[in-house]
C-alpha cells in the first residue's frame, strides 16, 4: 500500500512540474473534442508526447482520417494528456497502452527533461545556471525503459525528435540543449533500430515562420506543418497512401472552400469546409464553414454531406432556433427526396416546436408539408 501511495506522489510531483505553459495549445484544449472515434478494421495509432504534440494531434487525426485511428493519452476530464518527461512516461505507459492492440506508437520525450527548473527557498525557479531537470545519461536510461515497455505491446515504434526553440523562452531552456538531448536520443534509437521522425530538422530554420515569439510552442500554421510530417511518417510506416490538403489552418481551408465553390468545384469545396470546421475552435469558428457546407450540400443534393454537416451544426453550443430550423429544413428535404415519409414527418414536427418560421423559409416548409 505504501508503494502505491509513493508512486501516486511521484506521479503528481512529475505532473506538477509540467504545468500548462504560456502559449501552449493546452491553454485552449477545452474548446476541442479530443476523444478518438475509432473505425473498426483500421490500424490503431498512439501519439505520445508533450504539449507540442498536443498542438498537432487534431491535424494528424484529420490527415489520417479514414486510414487509421489516432489516439493520445487522455486526462480524467477528457482532455489531452501531456506526456511530460521520460521518467513520468515510464510510470504511466502501461496505463496509456491499456489493452488496445497498437499498430504504431509515435512518441517523444525531451522538452521537459532538459528544461532548467528547480526549487529555492520553497519556490520554483528557472535560470540558465540551474542544471537541466534530467541529466543526459538519466534521460537515455529513461528512454530505454520506456522503449522496453512499449515493445511489449508489439507495436512498431517511431521516435520524434524534440523540436527547436529560440533563446529567451520561459521556463528556461537553452537552445543548444535540444540538439544535445536529440543526439543522446538518437544513440538510444539506433541501438533499438527505431526510426526517427526528425522534427528538429523540420523546425530549426523556420522558427520565425512557424513558432510563437520567444516560446517553445508553435502557431496554428506551425502545428499544421509539423502535423503533416507526423502523419506522413505514420502513414509510411503503415504502408498507407494519404493525400495531404494544400492548406494548413481553419481560415486557409475556409478560403479554399469559398474559391472552390465559386469555381463550381463542389466536391473540393465540401471537403475544404468540413476540414475548416474540424480545425476551428468554438462555435464562431465552426459555424461559418458548417453553414457554407450545409447550403452547398443542399443546393447540389449531396445528402450524405448534408446530413453530416447539419448534425454537426446541431451539436454546436448555443445553436439558435433559426439555425436549427434551417438545419431541419435541409434534412427534411433530404428525406423527401429519399421518399422517407416517416423521417420527413418527424423532422417537420421538430420544426413546429421551434416557433414561427422566418419568412424566407415558409415557402420551403409549405412545399415539404404537402
KASULQUI-V291163 format. One record per backbone hydrogen bond with DSSP energy under -1.0 kcal/mol. CO is the residue of the C=O (numbers start at 1). NH is the residue of the N-H. If there is no record, write none. Layout:
co=(CO CO)
nh=(NH NH)
This chain:
co=(1 2 3 4 5 6 7 8 9 10 11 12 13 21 24 25 26 28 29 39 43 44 44 45 46 49 50 51 53 56 57 58 59 60 64 64 69 71 73 75 79 85 86 87 88 89 92 93 94 103 104 105 106 107 110 113 115 115 118 120 123 125 127 135 136 137 138 139 140 141 142 143 144 145 146 147 150 151 156 158 159 172 174 176 177 178 179 180 181 182 183 184 185 186 187 188 189 190 195 197 197 198 199 200 203 206 207 210 217 219 220 221 222 223 224 225 226 227 228 229 230 231 232 233 234 235 249 250 251 252 253 254 255 256 257 258 259 260 261 264 265 266 267 268 269 270 271 272 273 274 275 276 282 283 286 287 288 289 290 291 292 293 294 295 296 297 301 302 303 304 305 306 307 308 309 310 311 313 320 321 322 323 324 325 326 327 328 329 330 331 332 333 334 335 336 339 340 341 342 343 344 345 346 347 348 351 358 359 361 362 363 364 365 366)
nh=(5 6 7 8 9 10 11 12 13 14 15 16 17 24 27 28 29 31 32 42 69 103 104 71 106 83 54 55 57 60 61 62 63 64 67 68 45 47 81 78 75 89 90 91 92 93 96 97 98 156 46 158 48 160 114 134 117 133 125 123 120 118 130 139 140 141 142 143 144 145 146 147 148 149 150 151 153 154 105 107 197 116 177 180 181 182 183 184 185 186 187 188 189 190 191 192 194 193 159 161 199 202 203 204 206 210 211 219 212 223 224 225 226 227 228 229 230 231 232 233 234 235 236 237 238 240 253 254 255 256 257 258 259 260 261 262 263 265 264 266 269 270 271 272 273 274 275 276 277 278 279 280 286 287 290 291 292 293 294 295 296 297 298 299 300 302 303 306 307 308 309 310 311 312 313 314 315 316 324 325 326 327 328 329 330 331 332 333 334 335 336 337 338 340 339 341 344 345 346 347 348 349 350 351 352 354 361 362 365 366 367 368 369 370)
